[in-house]
Amino acid sequence: MTKFLLAVHVLAAIVAIGPVTVAASMFPPAARRALDAPDDIRAAETLQLLHRICRVYALVGVVVPVFGFATASTMHVLGSAWLITSIALTALAALVLVALVLPRQTALVEGASGAETGTGNGAGARQATVRLAMFTGLFNLLWAVVTVLMIVRPGSTTGA
């Protein structure tokens, strides 16, 4: 059962978290292009698609920690420092995504589609894409650290 749960956990991480990290990374430059060319329908559609990918796969990503906890429970490693650290970093990554990345994406999508968001098409909007890129980089860094911790498992006695 442990191998099955671990396989589902890893596959869920690849299928759910991978698209979020890629789409979120692509979003700030796409937003700059959309804001620089407000009449370019394709640029606005790309922005909307990337945002939708981030939102949908963020919801799908909830299965990753669910299967992670199930796997850790069957492996009897719930009290391990590497796992507790990974759980904390995963929670922080989720918080960064939900509180800092997705709302800023929403504001930029609405700004690129002509809605009143206060970002405008000037320096404020460009600065918003820079801040979004910073928060996206933080989100991606947190996931990279969690991935390394899941592979290396410092202090683990499970044979890694």
C-alpha positions in Angstrom: 0.0 0.0 0.0 2.9 2.4 0.8 4.3 2.1 -2.8 0.8 2.8 -4.2 0.3 5.9 -2.0 3.8 7.2 -2.8 3.3 6.7 -6.5 -0.1 8.6 -6.4 1.5 11.3 -4.3 4.4 11.8 -6.7 2.2 11.6 -9.8 -0.2 14.1 -8.2 2.7 16.5 -7.5 3.9 16.3 -11.0 0.5 16.6 -12.6 -0.9 19.3 -10.3 2.0 21.4 -9.1 4.0 21.3 -12.3 1.4 23.1 -14.4 0.9 25.7 -11.7 4.7 26.5 -11.4 5.0 26.7 -15.2 1.9 28.8 -15.9 2.6 31.1 -12.9 6.1 31.7 -14.2 4.8 32.4 -17.7 2.2 34.8 -16.4 4.2 38.0 -15.6 5.8 38.3 -19.0 2.5 37.5 -20.7 0.9 40.2 -18.6 3.5 42.7 -19.7 2.8 41.8 -23.3 -1.0 42.1 -22.8 -0.7 45.4 -21.0 1.7 46.8 -23.7 -0.8 45.8 -26.5 -4.3 46.4 -25.0 -5.9 45.7 -28.4 -4.3 42.3 -28.8 -7.1 39.9 -28.1 -4.7 36.9 -28.3 -2.5 38.3 -25.5 -5.5 38.8 -23.3 -6.7 35.3 -24.0 -3.3 33.9 -23.2 -3.3 35.7 -19.9 -6.8 34.4 -19.0 -5.7 30.8 -20.0 -2.6 31.0 -17.8 -4.6 32.3 -14.9 -7.2 29.6 -15.3 -4.5 26.9 -15.3 -3.1 28.3 -12.1 -6.5 28.4 -10.4 -7.7 25.0 -11.5 -4.4 23.1 -10.8 -4.1 24.9 -7.5 -7.4 23.2 -6.5 -6.3 19.9 -7.9 -3.0 20.3 -6.0 -4.9 19.7 -2.7 -4.6 16.0 -3.4 -0.8 16.2 -3.1 -0.7 16.8 0.7 -3.6 14.4 1.2 -1.7 11.5 -0.4 1.5 12.8 1.2 0.0 12.5 4.7 -1.4 9.0 3.8 2.0 7.9 2.6 3.9 9.4 5.6 1.5 7.6 7.9 2.1 4.2 6.3 5.8 4.9 6.4 5.6 5.9 10.1 7.6 9.1 9.4 5.0 11.7 10.5 7.3 13.0 13.3 10.4 13.3 11.1 12.0 16.7 10.9 12.3 16.6 7.1 8.6 15.9 6.8 7.5 18.5 9.3 9.7 21.1 7.5 8.2 20.0 4.1 4.7 20.3 5.5 5.4 23.8 6.8 7.0 24.9 3.5 4.1 23.3 1.5 1.6 25.3 3.7 3.7 28.5 3.1 3.8 27.8 -0.7 0.0 27.4 -0.7 -0.4 30.6 1.2 1.9 32.5 -1.2 -0.1 31.1 -4.1 -3.6 31.9 -2.6 -2.8 35.2 -1.0 -0.1 36.8 -3.2 0.0 35.2 -6.7 -3.6 34.4 -7.7 -5.1 37.7 -6.5 -2.4 39.7 -8.4 -3.0 37.6 -11.5 -6.8 38.3 -11.2 -6.1 42.0 -11.0 -3.8 41.9 -14.0 -6.3 39.8 -16.1 -9.0 42.3 -15.3 -6.7 45.2 -16.1 -5.7 43.7 -19.4 -9.4 43.0 -20.3 -10.3 46.7 -19.7 -11.8 46.3 -16.2 -11.2 49.0 -13.6 -8.6 47.6 -11.3 -6.5 50.6 -10.4 -3.5 49.1 -12.1 -3.9 50.9 -15.4 -1.6 50.4 -18.4 1.3 52.5 -17.1 4.1 52.1 -14.7 1.8 50.8 -11.9 0.8 47.9 -14.0 4.4 47.1 -15.0 5.4 47.3 -11.3 2.5 44.9 -10.5 4.0 42.4 -12.9 7.4 42.7 -11.3 5.9 42.1 -7.8 4.0 39.2 -9.2 7.1 37.7 -10.7 8.8 38.0 -7.3 6.0 36.2 -5.5 5.9 33.6 -8.2 9.6 33.0 -7.8 9.1 32.6 -4.1 6.3 30.1 -4.7 8.5 28.1 -7.1 11.5 28.2 -4.8 9.4 26.8 -1.9 8.2 23.9 -4.1 11.8 23.2 -5.2 12.9 23.0 -1.6 10.0 20.7 -0.7 10.9 18.5 -3.7 14.5 18.3 -2.6 13.5 17.5 1.0 11.1 14.8 -0.3 14.0 13.2 -2.3 16.9 13.6 0.1 14.9 13.2 3.4 17.8 14.3 5.7 18.1 12.0 8.8 15.6 9.5 7.3 16.1 5.9 8.2 13.8 4.7 5.3 16.7 3.9 3.0 16.7 7.0 0.8 
